[in-house]
Every structure is written in C-alpha cells, then in structure tokens.
Amino acid sequence: MVDFGRVQKELQECNKDINVSDAYPFEPPRMKFATKVWHPNISSQSGAICLDILKDQWSPALTLKTALLSIQALLSAPEPDDPQDAVVAQQYLKDYQVFASTARYWTESFAKTSSLGVEEKVQKLVEMGFPEALVRSTLEVVGGDENLALEKLCSG
C-alpha cells in the first residue's frame, strides 16, 4: 500500500515559484510549483495551484506564511471536487491506488533530490533492449513498479 502521507511530505519539499508584486499585500503572491506534481489541485502541466486565497479570496490581512500553510494543508487534504487538473482528480476519485502510485512515481522522479531508484530501474530495462522513452512512460503508468513495467513491456 502506498503511504500517501510520505508522498505528501515529499511534495512539501518540491520547488515552488513565488512572485510578490509591488501591489502586495493588496494582491496575492503568484505561486506555482516549479517541480512536476501529481495532485488534483495542482496542474500537472504548469504547476498552477488551485487555491482560492491565491485568487479571489485573497485579503491584505493574509501573509505569505498563511499562503504557504494553506498549500501545505491542500497537499494533505486534496479537493478533487474543485480540481486544477481534471484528469488527476478523476483518477483520485475513481482509482485511488493508481493515483497514489502515480503520485509516488512523480515524487520519486521529479521531487526528490536523488532519483537514483527510478534511474536505476530505467537503466536496467533499457539494458534489456527497450527504448528509454517507452520504459519511462511504462514505469509512470505502473507507478514505478519495475516488475509490472517489465510485464507490460514484454506483452506488447
């Protein structure tokens, strides 16, 4: 079983892009993830964060700390009914295990400072004669499970 709490903790360590305009605190800071993230409320393409206080619910009484704590809370408690990424939200709602495996794979591949585990799996499968791009996409589909990836690669 996937420990989503561990994945969530690792997501907190992802790089965030924070821009504060001259109009702050009257306008919210612009925040997004610079690291690729698999989460219903974060765009898997752009890193945009779906959080009301970063948009129309911003108040000058709020602070950067409040915004970061809100992002941390969002990571801990996704809101799939108000998604930034509909594909991820559907996966979260319809097949949580696949969602959690994919989130773990993305965390290991993109968020960790060292992704040697994933790279070793890729290298091992490439050495068996499979194209690297196909290996990477297959590992992503199976949540990083090397044995399942090998089965899928061999079956066609």
N, C-alpha and C positions, 0 to 999 in steps of 0.2 A: 504494500500500500504506500502511496506517495504521502510524504509528510509535507502538506501544503504550508504549514507553519514555518518550516525550514525554508521552503521556496520563497515565502513572503518575506522572511528575514533577509534573504539574499537579495530580493528585489529592492529592499530599502537601501542597499549598498550600490544600486545602479547609479550611473551618472545622470544627473538632472541638469537641464539647461534652464537657468533662471535669469531673466532680464527684468530690471527695475527701471521704469522710465522716470523722467523728471517730474511727472504728474503723481508719482507715488507719494503719499498713501491714498490719494483720491482715485487712482486707478489701480487695479490689481497687478501684481507682478505677472509677467508672462512666463509660464513654466511648462516644461515638457521633459520627457525622458530622452536623453541622448543615446541611451542603451536600448536595444530592442527588447520589448517586454510583451509577454503573452498574458493579457489581463482584460476582462470585459470593458473596463473603464479607461483603458489606455490604448490609443491607436497602435496597432502592430506595425503600421507603415510609417507614421510620422512621430510617434511618441506623445501626441497631444493627450492631455488629461481631461477627462470629463468630470469636472468638479464645479458645482455651482458657485462657490466662493471665488473661483478664479474667473468668473464671468459676471453674470447679472446680480449675484448675491454678495458681491464684494462691498465692504464698508471700510471707510478710513480708520475705524476703530480696530480693524484686523491687522495682524502683523505677518511678517514673513514666517515667523515661528508658527503662528496659527495655521498658515497655509501648508507648511511642511508637516505639521502634526495631522492635518486633515488628509494629506496624501498618504501618510502612514496608516491612518485609520481606514482609508479606502482600500489600501493594499490588503489589510487584514479582513475587511468585510466588503467584498465586491458587490456592486449593484447591477446585476445582469439585466434588470428590467429598465435601466436607464443607461444603455451602453454607449461607449465611444466607438467600439468595434463590434458590429453585429455578428460577425462570424464567430468571434471568440465567445460572445455572450450566448449564442445558440449552442455552442459546444459545451459551455459551462452548464447550461440548463438541461441539455439532452443527454450528455455523456460525460459526467464529471471526471471519471477516471482518465479518459482520453485527454480532457482539458488539463488535469493535474500533471499527467505525463508530459504533455506538450510544454506546459509552463516550466516544469523541471528541466526539460531539454533546452529550452530557450535560456533559462537561467544559467545552466552549465555552459552553454555555447557562447552567450553574449555578455552575461553579467559578471561571472566570476573572473577574478584577475588571472587565474590559470585554468584553461580548459583542456589540460592535457588528457583527461579521461576521454573526452569526446574526440580529440585529435588522434589519440592512440587507436580508438575504435575505427575512425575514418581510415587511418593509415593501414590498419590490419585488413580491412575489407578491400581497400584499393590494391593492396599487395596480392589479393586473391583474384584480381583481374577485373574488378568492377570499376566503372567510371566514377571519379570523385564526386561530381555533381549529383549523380544518381545515388551514391552512398549517403551523401549529406541529406538529401531530401527524404530518403527512405528512413534514415535514423530519426529525422524530425517527426515523420509520420508515426513511428512506433515508440516515440518518447525516449529515444536513446538506447533502447534495448538491442544490444548487438546481436543476440541470437535471433530475435524476431526479424531484425533487419536482414540477416543472412538468409532466413527462410524466404522473405519477400523477394530479395534479390535473385535467389535461385529459382523461384517459381515463375519468374517472368517479368 
